[in-house]
Amino acid sequence: MEHAEIVAEQASRVGVAMDAYEALAKPPYLERIPVRLREEVLIVPVHQIASIVADGELLNITTIRNEHHTITYRLKDLEARLDPLRFVRLGRGTLASVDAIAKIGVMPGGTHVAVMSNGQKLPVSRLQSRLLRDRLLKL
């Protein structure tokens, strides 16, 4: 083996090892979200969340039982910590649980409304409507 081939093979092994390390070092997706109340912290399991809607610096969390909670967090940061197979973005400030979407209503102008299993109705942006059709509305 030539020196260049040995160096290339070693570099490849280092790259594979780094990828494996980064996969292990990445924190797992959130399973629960702490919600601070006055003198206590309520633990909300992620699988019970129907939607998360941003309102400025606040996030309004609605559960599948239609319970409402508010936390101070950035939607973009929370979205990065949630499993993308379980949550879908409906618009600029809205995330929804894929499992909690009961039906999709078609609106004029190519947009949609997601009707959640708890009765909540969430608008879906035109861009996200296209992505939603590809992800959820096809067999």
Order of alpha helices (4+ residues) and beta strands (2+ residues): alpha-beta-beta-beta-beta-beta-alpha-beta-beta-beta-beta-beta-alpha
